[in-house]
Amino acid sequence: MRTSLPQHVSIYARRSILALAAGALAAGVMIGIAPPALPQAATSATASLNGDWTGVLDVQGVQLHLVLHVKTDDGATTATLDSPDQGASGIPVSSITRAGGKAAFTIDAVGSSYAGDVAPDGTSIAGTWSQNGVDLPLAFKRK
């Protein structure tokens, strides 16, 4: 695992990466003491997102692997996000929705959101990760 960023990564990108890392680590530490995100009432559309999704966020050549876990139990959908490259797991997703071919989620703990288009076969989502005023392309694939 790389402990420092390459020299070619701009200071702006470094700050974004550090903010993401700090937020993810803070959220990971808070999981044990903060109440979990409240489950949302599941719709059949939201439930269709059930499963594990993987993606790679590329910030000027620095790749952060992300894993989104979506689960529906007793009519309520919950989700968490892992960032294995940062040692963070179980970051609670504050809200997750699907309407038609669109999917979106927010993670209040790290001040981020994601919105994307679900592929017709339901195996991928192509969208945008937004955090701290920075928008980056991010595609998730169902595991």
C-alpha positions in Angstrom: 0.0 0.0 0.0 1.3 3.4 -0.9 1.8 5.7 2.1 2.4 8.9 0.1 0.9 10.4 -3.0 2.8 10.7 -6.2 4.5 14.1 -6.9 2.3 14.8 -10.0 -0.9 14.8 -7.9 -2.0 18.5 -7.5 -2.5 20.0 -4.0 -6.2 20.3 -4.8 -6.4 16.6 -5.5 -4.3 15.9 -2.4 -6.7 17.9 -0.2 -9.7 16.1 -1.7 -8.1 12.7 -1.1 -7.2 13.7 2.5 -10.7 15.0 3.1 -12.2 11.7 1.8 -9.7 9.7 3.9 -10.3 11.7 7.1 -14.1 11.6 6.7 -14.0 7.8 6.0 -11.8 7.1 8.9 -13.9 9.3 11.2 -17.0 7.6 10.1 -15.4 4.2 10.7 -14.4 5.2 14.2 -17.9 6.6 14.9 -19.6 3.4 13.8 -19.2 1.9 17.2 -20.6 4.9 19.1 -23.0 6.7 16.7 -26.4 5.3 16.0 -26.7 3.5 12.7 -28.4 5.1 9.7 -32.1 4.6 9.9 -33.5 2.1 7.5 -35.6 3.4 4.6 -38.9 1.9 3.6 -37.9 -0.3 0.6 -39.6 0.0 -2.7 -39.2 -2.8 -5.3 -36.9 -0.4 -7.2 -34.6 0.3 -4.2 -34.6 -3.5 -3.3 -33.4 -4.2 -6.9 -30.1 -2.6 -5.8 -29.6 -5.3 -3.2 -26.1 -6.9 -3.2 -22.5 -5.8 -3.3 -21.2 -3.3 -5.8 -17.6 -2.4 -6.5 -16.1 0.7 -8.1 -12.8 2.6 -8.3 -12.6 6.3 -7.7 -9.7 7.8 -9.7 -8.4 11.1 -8.3 -5.6 12.2 -10.7 -4.1 8.7 -10.9 -4.7 7.7 -7.3 -7.2 4.9 -7.2 -9.6 4.3 -4.2 -11.5 1.1 -4.3 -15.1 1.3 -3.0 -17.6 -1.4 -2.1 -21.2 -0.5 -1.7 -23.3 -3.1 0.3 -27.1 -2.8 -0.1 -29.5 -4.9 1.8 -33.3 -5.0 2.2 -34.8 -6.8 5.3 -38.4 -6.6 6.5 -39.3 -3.9 3.9 -36.4 -1.6 4.9 -33.3 -0.9 2.8 -29.9 -0.1 4.4 -26.5 0.4 2.8 -22.9 0.8 3.9 -19.7 1.7 2.0 -16.3 0.3 2.4 -13.1 2.0 1.3 -10.5 -0.8 1.7 -7.6 1.3 0.5 -8.2 3.6 3.4 -8.9 0.9 5.9 -12.5 2.0 6.4 -15.5 -0.3 6.4 -19.2 -0.1 7.3 -19.6 3.6 6.6 -23.4 4.2 6.9 -25.2 5.4 3.8 -27.7 8.0 4.9 -30.1 7.5 2.1 -30.4 5.5 -1.1 -33.0 5.7 -3.8 -33.8 4.3 -7.2 -36.3 5.8 -9.6 -36.5 4.2 -13.0 -33.1 4.0 -14.4 -31.6 6.4 -11.9 -29.9 5.5 -8.6 -28.5 7.8 -5.9 -27.2 7.7 -2.4 -25.8 10.1 0.2 -23.3 9.6 3.0 -23.6 12.4 5.5 -20.7 11.2 7.6 -18.2 12.1 4.8 -20.3 14.8 3.1 -20.6 12.9 -0.2 -23.2 11.9 -2.7 -23.5 9.7 -5.7 -25.9 9.7 -8.6 -25.9 7.5 -11.6 -27.7 5.6 -14.4 -28.4 1.9 -13.8 -27.7 -0.2 -16.9 -30.8 -1.9 -18.4 -29.5 -5.3 -17.3 -29.0 -4.0 -13.7 -25.4 -5.1 -13.5 -23.7 -1.7 -13.4 -24.3 2.0 -12.5 -22.4 4.8 -14.3 -22.4 8.0 -12.4 -20.7 10.8 -10.5 -19.3 10.9 -6.9 -19.5 14.4 -5.4 -17.6 15.5 -2.3 -16.3 18.9 -1.1 -17.3 20.6 -4.4 -15.4 18.0 -6.5 -17.3 15.8 -9.0 -15.6 12.6 -10.2 -16.8 9.8 -12.5 -17.5 6.5 -10.7 -18.9 3.3 -12.1 -20.1 0.5 -9.9 -20.4 -3.1 -11.0 -22.5 -5.7 -9.2 -20.3 -8.4 -7.7 
